[in-house]
Amino acid sequence: MSNEIHRCNTRDNNNLHLPIVSLSKFNEGAYFSGINVFNHLPEYIKNLSNQKCLTSSLKSFLYQHSFP
């Protein structure tokens, strides 16, 4: 996460860093796509600690929104 790399309080502070790679196949893979989906989630879902609440909130959010 960005807050582990620098201590500045920025708006992308809770986002995961995307790895820098030169292969385009890696950029289209599940690992890279998963990080992109996580980074586009709202903060209230990222901050949930209870797995049951996280799962239900994530499912309902993904049903209502689609990602490119």
PDB file of N, CA, C and O in Angstrom, chain B, residues numbered from 101:
ATOM      1  N   MET B 101       0.831  -1.175   0.000  1.00  0.00           N
ATOM      2  CA  MET B 101       0.000   0.000   0.000  1.00  0.00           C
ATOM      3  C   MET B 101       0.879   1.242   0.000  1.00  0.00           C
ATOM      4  O   MET B 101       2.038   1.209   0.413  1.00  0.00           O
ATOM      5  N   SER B 102       0.307   2.317  -0.465  1.00  0.00           N
ATOM      6  CA  SER B 102       1.058   3.560  -0.577  1.00  0.00           C
ATOM      7  C   SER B 102       1.469   4.110   0.775  1.00  0.00           C
ATOM      8  O   SER B 102       2.528   4.725   0.890  1.00  0.00           O
ATOM      9  N   ASN B 103       0.651   3.901   1.808  1.00  0.00           N
ATOM     10  CA  ASN B 103       0.991   4.452   3.118  1.00  0.00           C
ATOM     11  C   ASN B 103       2.183   3.747   3.753  1.00  0.00           C
ATOM     12  O   ASN B 103       2.730   4.257   4.730  1.00  0.00           O
ATOM     13  N   GLU B 104       2.603   2.603   3.240  1.00  0.00           N
ATOM     14  CA  GLU B 104       3.795   1.930   3.737  1.00  0.00           C
ATOM     15  C   GLU B 104       5.054   2.459   3.075  1.00  0.00           C
ATOM     16  O   GLU B 104       6.151   2.289   3.608  1.00  0.00           O
ATOM     17  N   ILE B 105       4.912   3.098   1.922  1.00  0.00           N
ATOM     18  CA  ILE B 105       6.065   3.616   1.192  1.00  0.00           C
ATOM     19  C   ILE B 105       6.385   5.040   1.621  1.00  0.00           C
ATOM     20  O   ILE B 105       7.550   5.375   1.838  1.00  0.00           O
ATOM     21  N   HIS B 106       5.367   5.880   1.746  1.00  0.00           N
ATOM     22  CA  HIS B 106       5.586   7.247   2.210  1.00  0.00           C
ATOM     23  C   HIS B 106       4.524   7.596   3.237  1.00  0.00           C
ATOM     24  O   HIS B 106       3.438   7.016   3.249  1.00  0.00           O
ATOM     25  N   ARG B 107       4.846   8.535   4.084  1.00  0.00           N
ATOM     26  CA  ARG B 107       3.972   8.880   5.209  1.00  0.00           C
ATOM     27  C   ARG B 107       3.047  10.058   4.909  1.00  0.00           C
ATOM     28  O   ARG B 107       2.302  10.482   5.793  1.00  0.00           O
ATOM     29  N   CYS B 108       3.072  10.592   3.706  1.00  0.00           N
ATOM     30  CA  CYS B 108       2.198  11.719   3.362  1.00  0.00           C
ATOM     31  C   CYS B 108       0.755  11.243   3.300  1.00  0.00           C
ATOM     32  O   CYS B 108       0.473  10.142   2.826  1.00  0.00           O
ATOM     33  N   ASN B 109      -0.140  12.066   3.775  1.00  0.00           N
ATOM     34  CA  ASN B 109      -1.554  11.730   3.768  1.00  0.00           C
ATOM     35  C   ASN B 109      -2.159  12.180   2.442  1.00  0.00           C
ATOM     36  O   ASN B 109      -2.628  13.312   2.323  1.00  0.00           O
ATOM     37  N   THR B 110      -2.148  11.299   1.452  1.00  0.00           N
ATOM     38  CA  THR B 110      -2.673  11.615   0.131  1.00  0.00           C
ATOM     39  C   THR B 110      -3.990  10.891  -0.086  1.00  0.00           C
ATOM     40  O   THR B 110      -4.359  10.019   0.701  1.00  0.00           O
ATOM     41  N   ARG B 111      -4.699  11.248  -1.149  1.00  0.00           N
ATOM     42  CA  ARG B 111      -5.984  10.614  -1.400  1.00  0.00           C
ATOM     43  C   ARG B 111      -5.839   9.171  -1.862  1.00  0.00           C
ATOM     44  O   ARG B 111      -6.767   8.381  -1.691  1.00  0.00           O
ATOM     45  N   ASP B 112      -4.694   8.804  -2.446  1.00  0.00           N
ATOM     46  CA  ASP B 112      -4.457   7.429  -2.883  1.00  0.00           C
ATOM     47  C   ASP B 112      -3.626   6.646  -1.875  1.00  0.00           C
ATOM     48  O   ASP B 112      -2.979   5.656  -2.218  1.00  0.00           O
ATOM     49  N   ASN B 113      -3.653   7.089  -0.667  1.00  0.00           N
ATOM     50  CA  ASN B 113      -2.870   6.527   0.422  1.00  0.00           C
ATOM     51  C   ASN B 113      -3.179   5.047   0.673  1.00  0.00           C
ATOM     52  O   ASN B 113      -2.278   4.296   1.045  1.00  0.00           O
ATOM     53  N   ASN B 114      -4.429   4.608   0.481  1.00  0.00           N
ATOM     54  CA  ASN B 114      -4.821   3.230   0.755  1.00  0.00           C
ATOM     55  C   ASN B 114      -4.850   2.340  -0.477  1.00  0.00           C
ATOM     56  O   ASN B 114      -5.341   1.213  -0.410  1.00  0.00           O
ATOM     57  N   ASN B 115      -4.337   2.823  -1.595  1.00  0.00           N
ATOM     58  CA  ASN B 115      -4.311   2.024  -2.819  1.00  0.00           C
ATOM     59  C   ASN B 115      -3.062   1.150  -2.870  1.00  0.00           C
ATOM     60  O   ASN B 115      -2.035   1.471  -2.272  1.00  0.00           O
ATOM     61  N   LEU B 116      -3.172   0.051  -3.589  1.00  0.00           N
ATOM     62  CA  LEU B 116      -2.032  -0.832  -3.810  1.00  0.00           C
ATOM     63  C   LEU B 116      -1.228  -0.326  -4.990  1.00  0.00           C
ATOM     64  O   LEU B 116      -1.785   0.259  -5.919  1.00  0.00           O
ATOM     65  N   HIS B 117       0.080  -0.548  -4.961  1.00  0.00           N
ATOM     66  CA  HIS B 117       0.929  -0.154  -6.076  1.00  0.00           C
ATOM     67  C   HIS B 117       0.869  -1.213  -7.160  1.00  0.00           C
ATOM     68  O   HIS B 117       0.901  -2.411  -6.879  1.00  0.00           O
ATOM     69  N   LEU B 118       0.784  -0.760  -8.394  1.00  0.00           N
ATOM     70  CA  LEU B 118       0.844  -1.671  -9.528  1.00  0.00           C
ATOM     71  C   LEU B 118       2.303  -1.966  -9.846  1.00  0.00           C
ATOM     72  O   LEU B 118       3.121  -1.047  -9.874  1.00  0.00           O
ATOM     73  N   PRO B 119       2.644  -3.226 -10.086  1.00  0.00           N
ATOM     74  CA  PRO B 119       4.028  -3.543 -10.427  1.00  0.00           C
ATOM     75  C   PRO B 119       4.374  -2.995 -11.809  1.00  0.00           C
ATOM     76  O   PRO B 119       3.526  -2.934 -12.698  1.00  0.00           O
ATOM     77  N   ILE B 120       5.628  -2.600 -11.971  1.00  0.00           N
ATOM     78  CA  ILE B 120       6.090  -2.096 -13.262  1.00  0.00           C
ATOM     79  C   ILE B 120       6.732  -3.271 -13.996  1.00  0.00           C
ATOM     80  O   ILE B 120       7.753  -3.807 -13.565  1.00  0.00           O
ATOM     81  N   VAL B 121       6.120  -3.659 -15.101  1.00  0.00           N
ATOM     82  CA  VAL B 121       6.606  -4.790 -15.885  1.00  0.00           C
ATOM     83  C   VAL B 121       6.632  -4.407 -17.352  1.00  0.00           C
ATOM     84  O   VAL B 121       5.966  -3.461 -17.773  1.00  0.00           O
ATOM     85  N   SER B 122       7.404  -5.149 -18.120  1.00  0.00           N
ATOM     86  CA  SER B 122       7.506  -4.836 -19.542  1.00  0.00           C
ATOM     87  C   SER B 122       6.663  -5.775 -20.411  1.00  0.00           C
ATOM     88  O   SER B 122       6.518  -5.534 -21.610  1.00  0.00           O
ATOM     89  N   LEU B 123       6.113  -6.825 -19.836  1.00  0.00           N
ATOM     90  CA  LEU B 123       5.303  -7.760 -20.612  1.00  0.00           C
ATOM     91  C   LEU B 123       3.836  -7.340 -20.601  1.00  0.00           C
ATOM     92  O   LEU B 123       3.257  -7.121 -19.537  1.00  0.00           O
ATOM     93  N   SER B 124       3.244  -7.231 -21.770  1.00  0.00           N
ATOM     94  CA  SER B 124       1.842  -6.830 -21.833  1.00  0.00           C
ATOM     95  C   SER B 124       0.920  -7.960 -21.368  1.00  0.00           C
ATOM     96  O   SER B 124      -0.197  -7.695 -20.924  1.00  0.00           O
ATOM     97  N   LYS B 125       1.366  -9.201 -21.463  1.00  0.00           N
ATOM     98  CA  LYS B 125       0.538 -10.317 -20.982  1.00  0.00           C
ATOM     99  C   LYS B 125       0.340 -10.240 -19.477  1.00  0.00           C
ATOM    100  O   LYS B 125      -0.726 -10.589 -18.971  1.00  0.00           O
ATOM    101  N   PHE B 126       1.352  -9.788 -18.767  1.00  0.00           N
ATOM    102  CA  PHE B 126       1.230  -9.643 -17.319  1.00  0.00           C
ATOM    103  C   PHE B 126       0.210  -8.568 -16.975  1.00  0.00           C
ATOM    104  O   PHE B 126      -0.549  -8.712 -16.016  1.00  0.00           O
ATOM    105  N   ASN B 127       0.189  -7.485 -17.759  1.00  0.00           N
ATOM    106  CA  ASN B 127      -0.758  -6.393 -17.515  1.00  0.00           C
ATOM    107  C   ASN B 127      -2.201  -6.809 -17.732  1.00  0.00           C
ATOM    108  O   ASN B 127      -3.106  -6.161 -17.206  1.00  0.00           O
ATOM    109  N   GLU B 128      -2.440  -7.855 -18.479  1.00  0.00           N
ATOM    110  CA  GLU B 128      -3.792  -8.339 -18.740  1.00  0.00           C
ATOM    111  C   GLU B 128      -4.188  -9.488 -17.818  1.00  0.00           C
ATOM    112  O   GLU B 128      -5.302 -10.001 -17.921  1.00  0.00           O
ATOM    113  N   GLY B 129      -3.305  -9.897 -16.929  1.00  0.00           N
ATOM    114  CA  GLY B 129      -3.549 -11.057 -16.077  1.00  0.00           C
ATOM    115  C   GLY B 129      -4.400 -10.751 -14.860  1.00  0.00           C
ATOM    116  O   GLY B 129      -4.785  -9.606 -14.623  1.00  0.00           O
ATOM    117  N   ALA B 130      -4.688 -11.792 -14.094  1.00  0.00           N
ATOM    118  CA  ALA B 130      -5.571 -11.705 -12.927  1.00  0.00           C
ATOM    119  C   ALA B 130      -4.950 -10.885 -11.797  1.00  0.00           C
ATOM    120  O   ALA B 130      -5.663 -10.146 -11.118  1.00  0.00           O
ATOM    121  N   TYR B 131      -3.647 -10.997 -11.584  1.00  0.00           N
ATOM    122  CA  TYR B 131      -2.982 -10.264 -10.504  1.00  0.00           C
ATOM    123  C   TYR B 131      -3.101  -8.760 -10.724  1.00  0.00           C
ATOM    124  O   TYR B 131      -3.482  -8.017  -9.819  1.00  0.00           O
ATOM    125  N   PHE B 132      -2.776  -8.328 -11.913  1.00  0.00           N
ATOM    126  CA  PHE B 132      -2.825  -6.912 -12.272  1.00  0.00           C
ATOM    127  C   PHE B 132      -4.267  -6.399 -12.243  1.00  0.00           C
ATOM    128  O   PHE B 132      -4.522  -5.299 -11.752  1.00  0.00           O
ATOM    129  N   SER B 133      -5.206  -7.187 -12.763  1.00  0.00           N
ATOM    130  CA  SER B 133      -6.616  -6.789 -12.779  1.00  0.00           C
ATOM    131  C   SER B 133      -7.185  -6.714 -11.364  1.00  0.00           C
ATOM    132  O   SER B 133      -7.983  -5.826 -11.063  1.00  0.00           O
ATOM    133  N   GLY B 134      -6.786  -7.629 -10.504  1.00  0.00           N
ATOM    134  CA  GLY B 134      -7.248  -7.616  -9.119  1.00  0.00           C
ATOM    135  C   GLY B 134      -6.819  -6.366  -8.379  1.00  0.00           C
ATOM    136  O   GLY B 134      -7.591  -5.805  -7.601  1.00  0.00           O
ATOM    137  N   ILE B 135      -5.585  -5.922  -8.615  1.00  0.00           N
ATOM    138  CA  ILE B 135      -5.098  -4.694  -7.992  1.00  0.00           C
ATOM    139  C   ILE B 135      -5.885  -3.499  -8.517  1.00  0.00           C
ATOM    140  O   ILE B 135      -6.226  -2.600  -7.749  1.00  0.00           O
ATOM    141  N   ASN B 136      -6.176  -3.479  -9.815  1.00  0.00           N
ATOM    142  CA  ASN B 136      -6.967  -2.384 -10.396  1.00  0.00           C
ATOM    143  C   ASN B 136      -8.366  -2.330  -9.802  1.00  0.00           C
ATOM    144  O   ASN B 136      -8.863  -1.248  -9.488  1.00  0.00           O
ATOM    145  N   VAL B 137      -9.000  -3.472  -9.646  1.00  0.00           N
ATOM    146  CA  VAL B 137     -10.348  -3.510  -9.060  1.00  0.00           C
ATOM    147  C   VAL B 137     -10.297  -3.029  -7.616  1.00  0.00           C
ATOM    148  O   VAL B 137     -11.143  -2.238  -7.200  1.00  0.00           O
ATOM    149  N   PHE B 138      -9.317  -3.494  -6.845  1.00  0.00           N
ATOM    150  CA  PHE B 138      -9.190  -3.070  -5.446  1.00  0.00           C
ATOM    151  C   PHE B 138      -8.994  -1.563  -5.348  1.00  0.00           C
ATOM    152  O   PHE B 138      -9.596  -0.913  -4.494  1.00  0.00           O
ATOM    153  N   ASN B 139      -8.158  -1.005  -6.215  1.00  0.00           N
ATOM    154  CA  ASN B 139      -7.886   0.431  -6.169  1.00  0.00           C
ATOM    155  C   ASN B 139      -9.108   1.267  -6.529  1.00  0.00           C
ATOM    156  O   ASN B 139      -9.177   2.434  -6.142  1.00  0.00           O
ATOM    157  N   HIS B 140     -10.071   0.708  -7.255  1.00  0.00           N
ATOM    158  CA  HIS B 140     -11.273   1.444  -7.619  1.00  0.00           C
ATOM    159  C   HIS B 140     -12.419   1.266  -6.620  1.00  0.00           C
ATOM    160  O   HIS B 140     -13.476   1.876  -6.779  1.00  0.00           O
ATOM    161  N   LEU B 141     -12.222   0.449  -5.608  1.00  0.00           N
ATOM    162  CA  LEU B 141     -13.263   0.271  -4.594  1.00  0.00           C
ATOM    163  C   LEU B 141     -13.360   1.502  -3.704  1.00  0.00           C
ATOM    164  O   LEU B 141     -12.355   2.180  -3.487  1.00  0.00           O
ATOM    165  N   PRO B 142     -14.546   1.806  -3.183  1.00  0.00           N
ATOM    166  CA  PRO B 142     -14.672   2.934  -2.252  1.00  0.00           C
ATOM    167  C   PRO B 142     -13.978   2.622  -0.923  1.00  0.00           C
ATOM    168  O   PRO B 142     -13.777   1.462  -0.565  1.00  0.00           O
ATOM    169  N   GLU B 143     -13.626   3.668  -0.217  1.00  0.00           N
ATOM    170  CA  GLU B 143     -12.870   3.524   1.036  1.00  0.00           C
ATOM    171  C   GLU B 143     -13.620   2.718   2.088  1.00  0.00           C
ATOM    172  O   GLU B 143     -12.999   1.983   2.856  1.00  0.00           O
ATOM    173  N   TYR B 144     -14.946   2.841   2.138  1.00  0.00           N
ATOM    174  CA  TYR B 144     -15.678   2.122   3.183  1.00  0.00           C
ATOM    175  C   TYR B 144     -15.565   0.610   3.006  1.00  0.00           C
ATOM    176  O   TYR B 144     -15.629  -0.125   3.992  1.00  0.00           O
ATOM    177  N   ILE B 145     -15.399   0.133   1.788  1.00  0.00           N
ATOM    178  CA  ILE B 145     -15.220  -1.304   1.567  1.00  0.00           C
ATOM    179  C   ILE B 145     -13.781  -1.712   1.869  1.00  0.00           C
ATOM    180  O   ILE B 145     -13.554  -2.779   2.440  1.00  0.00           O
ATOM    181  N   LYS B 146     -12.817  -0.893   1.501  1.00  0.00           N
ATOM    182  CA  LYS B 146     -11.403  -1.201   1.765  1.00  0.00           C
ATOM    183  C   LYS B 146     -11.118  -1.287   3.258  1.00  0.00           C
ATOM    184  O   LYS B 146     -10.240  -2.042   3.676  1.00  0.00           O
ATOM    185  N   ASN B 147     -11.844  -0.528   4.063  1.00  0.00           N
ATOM    186  CA  ASN B 147     -11.571  -0.454   5.497  1.00  0.00           C
ATOM    187  C   ASN B 147     -12.327  -1.468   6.337  1.00  0.00           C
ATOM    188  O   ASN B 147     -12.151  -1.492   7.555  1.00  0.00           O
ATOM    189  N   LEU B 148     -13.165  -2.309   5.732  1.00  0.00           N
ATOM    190  CA  LEU B 148     -13.905  -3.315   6.496  1.00  0.00           C
ATOM    191  C   LEU B 148     -12.960  -4.406   6.982  1.00  0.00           C
ATOM    192  O   LEU B 148     -12.123  -4.895   6.223  1.00  0.00           O
ATOM    193  N   SER B 149     -13.095  -4.783   8.241  1.00  0.00           N
ATOM    194  CA  SER B 149     -12.214  -5.813   8.796  1.00  0.00           C
ATOM    195  C   SER B 149     -12.933  -7.150   8.994  1.00  0.00           C
ATOM    196  O   SER B 149     -12.286  -8.197   9.002  1.00  0.00           O
ATOM    197  N   ASN B 150     -14.245  -7.132   9.151  1.00  0.00           N
ATOM    198  CA  ASN B 150     -15.023  -8.354   9.318  1.00  0.00           C
ATOM    199  C   ASN B 150     -15.221  -8.996   7.944  1.00  0.00           C
ATOM    200  O   ASN B 150     -15.750  -8.356   7.035  1.00  0.00           O
ATOM    201  N   GLN B 151     -14.803 -10.250   7.787  1.00  0.00           N
ATOM    202  CA  GLN B 151     -14.851 -10.895   6.479  1.00  0.00           C
ATOM    203  C   GLN B 151     -16.274 -11.062   5.957  1.00  0.00           C
ATOM    204  O   GLN B 151     -16.506 -10.947   4.754  1.00  0.00           O
ATOM    205  N   LYS B 152     -17.216 -11.328   6.836  1.00  0.00           N
ATOM    206  CA  LYS B 152     -18.602 -11.502   6.390  1.00  0.00           C
ATOM    207  C   LYS B 152     -19.159 -10.185   5.850  1.00  0.00           C
ATOM    208  O   LYS B 152     -19.819 -10.172   4.810  1.00  0.00           O
ATOM    209  N   CYS B 153     -18.902  -9.091   6.541  1.00  0.00           N
ATOM    210  CA  CYS B 153     -19.351  -7.771   6.067  1.00  0.00           C
ATOM    211  C   CYS B 153     -18.629  -7.389   4.779  1.00  0.00           C
ATOM    212  O   CYS B 153     -19.236  -6.831   3.866  1.00  0.00           O
ATOM    213  N   LEU B 154     -17.337  -7.689   4.706  1.00  0.00           N
ATOM    214  CA  LEU B 154     -16.556  -7.380   3.513  1.00  0.00           C
ATOM    215  C   LEU B 154     -17.098  -8.129   2.306  1.00  0.00           C
ATOM    216  O   LEU B 154     -17.260  -7.545   1.234  1.00  0.00           O
ATOM    217  N   THR B 155     -17.376  -9.411   2.470  1.00  0.00           N
ATOM    218  CA  THR B 155     -17.875 -10.223   1.366  1.00  0.00           C
ATOM    219  C   THR B 155     -19.226  -9.734   0.867  1.00  0.00           C
ATOM    220  O   THR B 155     -19.430  -9.605  -0.340  1.00  0.00           O
ATOM    221  N   SER B 156     -20.141  -9.463   1.772  1.00  0.00           N
ATOM    222  CA  SER B 156     -21.470  -9.017   1.346  1.00  0.00           C
ATOM    223  C   SER B 156     -21.415  -7.623   0.728  1.00  0.00           C
ATOM    224  O   SER B 156     -22.097  -7.367  -0.265  1.00  0.00           O
ATOM    225  N   SER B 157     -20.622  -6.722   1.290  1.00  0.00           N
ATOM    226  CA  SER B 157     -20.489  -5.370   0.728  1.00  0.00           C
ATOM    227  C   SER B 157     -19.822  -5.406  -0.640  1.00  0.00           C
ATOM    228  O   SER B 157     -20.223  -4.683  -1.552  1.00  0.00           O
ATOM    229  N   LEU B 158     -18.812  -6.240  -0.779  1.00  0.00           N
ATOM    230  CA  LEU B 158     -18.093  -6.345  -2.052  1.00  0.00           C
ATOM    231  C   LEU B 158     -18.986  -6.935  -3.138  1.00  0.00           C
ATOM    232  O   LEU B 158     -18.977  -6.460  -4.274  1.00  0.00           O
ATOM    233  N   LYS B 159     -19.751  -7.958  -2.799  1.00  0.00           N
ATOM    234  CA  LYS B 159     -20.661  -8.559  -3.781  1.00  0.00           C
ATOM    235  C   LYS B 159     -21.714  -7.565  -4.252  1.00  0.00           C
ATOM    236  O   LYS B 159     -21.961  -7.436  -5.451  1.00  0.00           O
ATOM    237  N   SER B 160     -22.328  -6.870  -3.317  1.00  0.00           N
ATOM    238  CA  SER B 160     -23.368  -5.921  -3.713  1.00  0.00           C
ATOM    239  C   SER B 160     -22.779  -4.760  -4.518  1.00  0.00           C
ATOM    240  O   SER B 160     -23.418  -4.268  -5.449  1.00  0.00           O
ATOM    241  N   PHE B 161     -21.575  -4.321  -4.171  1.00  0.00           N
ATOM    242  CA  PHE B 161     -20.947  -3.235  -4.924  1.00  0.00           C
ATOM    243  C   PHE B 161     -20.607  -3.687  -6.343  1.00  0.00           C
ATOM    244  O   PHE B 161     -20.831  -2.945  -7.298  1.00  0.00           O
ATOM    245  N   LEU B 162     -20.068  -4.896  -6.486  1.00  0.00           N
ATOM    246  CA  LEU B 162     -19.683  -5.380  -7.816  1.00  0.00           C
ATOM    247  C   LEU B 162     -20.892  -5.692  -8.677  1.00  0.00           C
ATOM    248  O   LEU B 162     -20.807  -5.587  -9.900  1.00  0.00           O
ATOM    249  N   TYR B 163     -22.015  -6.073  -8.084  1.00  0.00           N
ATOM    250  CA  TYR B 163     -23.238  -6.281  -8.853  1.00  0.00           C
ATOM    251  C   TYR B 163     -23.757  -4.970  -9.439  1.00  0.00           C
ATOM    252  O   TYR B 163     -24.299  -4.943 -10.544  1.00  0.00           O
ATOM    253  N   GLN B 164     -23.584  -3.891  -8.690  1.00  0.00           N
ATOM    254  CA  GLN B 164     -24.121  -2.596  -9.117  1.00  0.00           C
ATOM    255  C   GLN B 164     -23.173  -1.818 -10.039  1.00  0.00           C
ATOM    256  O   GLN B 164     -23.622  -0.946 -10.782  1.00  0.00           O
ATOM    257  N   HIS B 165     -21.878  -2.120 -10.001  1.00  0.00           N
ATOM    258  CA  HIS B 165     -20.892  -1.378 -10.794  1.00  0.00           C
ATOM    259  C   HIS B 165     -20.094  -2.337 -11.667  1.00  0.00           C
ATOM    260  O   HIS B 165     -19.852  -3.483 -11.287  1.00  0.00           O
ATOM    261  N   SER B 166     -19.697  -1.871 -12.815  1.00  0.00           N
ATOM    262  CA  SER B 166     -18.819  -2.673 -13.659  1.00  0.00           C
ATOM    263  C   SER B 166     -17.511  -1.922 -13.860  1.00  0.00           C
ATOM    264  O   SER B 166     -17.470  -0.693 -13.798  1.00  0.00           O
ATOM    265  N   PHE B 167     -16.460  -2.667 -14.097  1.00  0.00           N
ATOM    266  CA  PHE B 167     -15.149  -2.081 -14.297  1.00  0.00           C
ATOM    267  C   PHE B 167     -14.684  -2.330 -15.721  1.00  0.00           C
ATOM    268  O   PHE B 167     -14.954  -3.383 -16.298  1.00  0.00           O
ATOM    269  N   PRO B 168     -13.976  -1.346 -16.290  1.00  0.00           N
ATOM    270  CA  PRO B 168     -13.486  -1.523 -17.671  1.00  0.00           C
ATOM    271  C   PRO B 168     -12.373  -2.540 -17.766  1.00  0.00           C
ATOM    272  O   PRO B 168     -11.862  -2.796 -18.856  1.00  0.00           O
TER     273      PRO B 168
END
